[in-house]
């Protein structure tokens, strides 16, 4: 897969750097007084200060309301667990706790949702069998 680029608004860079850098472990790239880039698990994200888009819990996935809009990353199975542990240790709450979907099936996956300090929703996923990312 090719890396993607995503730019979005945040309220301030100090809390953004702590969340994406210190808690999620994303290396910081270029920055100015109004934006900062991060290596978001092999992808480039750019956090710009400005008006934040409100998150609504209106998406429906198998009867569960998920925050919309959201973005995230697909992680290795062990990296997903390690990230969930770091998030728990930081004291940040989950919108949806880490859980396993489709246990024992080819598309078995772990997923979790949380909000950054500006209220942007993120989902992290991991597939036990990565070859099933795009198949039913």
C-alpha positions as CSV (number, residue, x, y, z in Angstrom):
1,X,0.0,0.0,0.0
2,X,1.1,3.5,-0.7
3,X,1.2,6.0,2.2
4,X,-1.4,8.7,2.4
5,X,-1.4,12.4,3.4
6,X,-4.2,13.9,5.6
7,X,-4.4,17.5,6.8
8,X,-6.8,18.5,9.6
9,X,-7.5,21.2,12.1
10,X,-6.5,21.2,15.8
11,X,-7.1,23.7,18.6
12,X,-3.4,24.0,19.6
13,X,-0.1,22.5,18.8
14,X,1.1,21.8,22.3
15,X,-1.6,19.2,23.2
16,X,-1.3,17.9,19.6
17,X,2.4,17.3,19.9
18,X,1.9,15.5,23.3
19,X,-0.9,13.3,21.9
20,X,0.5,12.3,18.5
21,X,4.2,12.4,19.5
22,X,4.4,11.3,23.1
23,X,1.3,9.1,23.4
24,X,0.9,7.6,19.9
25,X,4.6,7.6,19.3
26,X,4.5,9.4,15.9
27,X,7.8,11.1,14.9
28,X,7.4,14.8,14.2
29,X,8.4,16.2,10.8
30,X,8.3,19.7,9.5
31,X,6.5,22.4,11.4
32,X,5.7,26.1,11.7
33,X,3.9,28.2,14.3
34,X,0.6,27.1,12.9
35,X,1.0,23.5,11.8
36,X,3.0,20.3,12.4
37,X,3.6,17.1,10.4
38,X,3.8,13.7,11.9
39,X,4.8,10.3,10.6
40,X,1.5,8.6,11.4
41,X,2.4,4.9,11.2
42,X,4.1,5.4,7.8
43,X,1.7,8.1,6.6
44,X,2.0,11.9,6.6
45,X,-0.6,13.8,8.7
46,X,-0.5,17.6,9.0
47,X,-2.2,19.2,12.0
48,X,-3.1,22.8,11.4
49,X,-4.4,25.2,14.0
50,X,-7.9,26.4,13.1
51,X,-11.6,25.6,13.5
52,X,-12.1,22.0,14.4
53,X,-14.9,19.9,12.7
54,X,-17.2,18.6,15.4
55,X,-17.3,14.8,15.8
56,X,-20.7,13.2,16.0
57,X,-21.4,9.6,17.1
58,X,-23.7,8.9,14.1
59,X,-21.9,6.3,12.0
60,X,-23.4,2.8,12.3
61,X,-21.3,-0.3,12.2
62,X,-23.1,-3.5,13.1
63,X,-25.5,-1.6,15.4
64,X,-22.7,0.3,17.2
65,X,-22.5,4.1,16.9
66,X,-19.0,5.2,15.8
67,X,-17.7,8.7,15.7
68,X,-17.8,10.5,12.3
69,X,-15.7,11.8,10.7
70,X,-12.7,9.7,11.7
71,X,-9.4,8.6,10.4
72,X,-6.8,6.1,11.6
73,X,-4.3,3.4,10.8
74,X,-4.0,-0.3,10.2
75,X,-1.4,-1.7,12.6
76,X,0.4,-5.0,13.1
77,X,-1.5,-7.2,15.7
78,X,1.2,-6.7,18.4
79,X,1.6,-3.0,17.6
80,X,-2.2,-2.6,18.1
81,X,-2.0,-4.1,21.6
82,X,1.0,-2.1,22.5
83,X,-0.7,1.1,21.4
84,X,-3.9,0.3,23.3
85,X,-1.7,-0.2,26.4
86,X,0.1,3.2,25.9
87,X,-3.3,4.9,25.5
88,X,-4.6,3.3,28.7
89,X,-1.5,4.2,30.6
90,X,-1.8,7.9,29.5
91,X,-5.3,8.1,31.1
92,X,-7.0,9.0,27.8
93,X,-10.4,7.4,27.5
94,X,-11.7,5.4,24.6
95,X,-14.8,6.3,22.7
96,X,-15.0,2.5,21.9
97,X,-12.8,0.3,24.0
98,X,-10.4,-2.1,22.1
99,X,-12.4,-5.1,21.0
100,X,-12.2,-8.1,18.7
101,X,-14.6,-8.4,15.8
102,X,-15.3,-11.6,13.9
103,X,-13.2,-13.8,16.3
104,X,-12.0,-17.0,14.7
105,X,-13.0,-15.9,11.2
106,X,-10.6,-15.0,8.4
107,X,-11.4,-11.3,8.8
108,X,-10.8,-11.3,12.5
109,X,-9.8,-7.8,13.5
110,X,-9.1,-5.6,16.6
111,X,-10.5,-2.1,16.6
112,X,-10.6,0.9,19.0
113,X,-11.8,4.5,18.8
114,X,-10.6,7.6,20.7
115,X,-10.5,11.3,20.4
116,X,-7.4,13.5,20.2
117,X,-7.3,16.6,22.4
118,X,-9.1,18.7,19.8
119,X,-11.9,16.2,19.5
120,X,-10.8,14.6,16.2
121,X,-11.8,10.9,16.1
122,X,-9.3,8.2,15.4
123,X,-9.8,4.5,14.8
124,X,-7.0,2.0,14.9
125,X,-7.4,-1.5,13.5
126,X,-5.5,-4.6,13.2
127,X,-6.2,-7.7,11.2
128,X,-5.0,-11.1,12.5
129,X,-4.7,-12.1,8.8
130,X,-3.7,-8.9,6.9
131,X,-4.5,-10.5,3.6
132,X,-8.2,-10.1,4.5
133,X,-8.2,-6.3,4.9
134,X,-10.2,-5.8,1.7
135,X,-12.3,-9.0,1.6
136,X,-15.5,-10.0,3.2
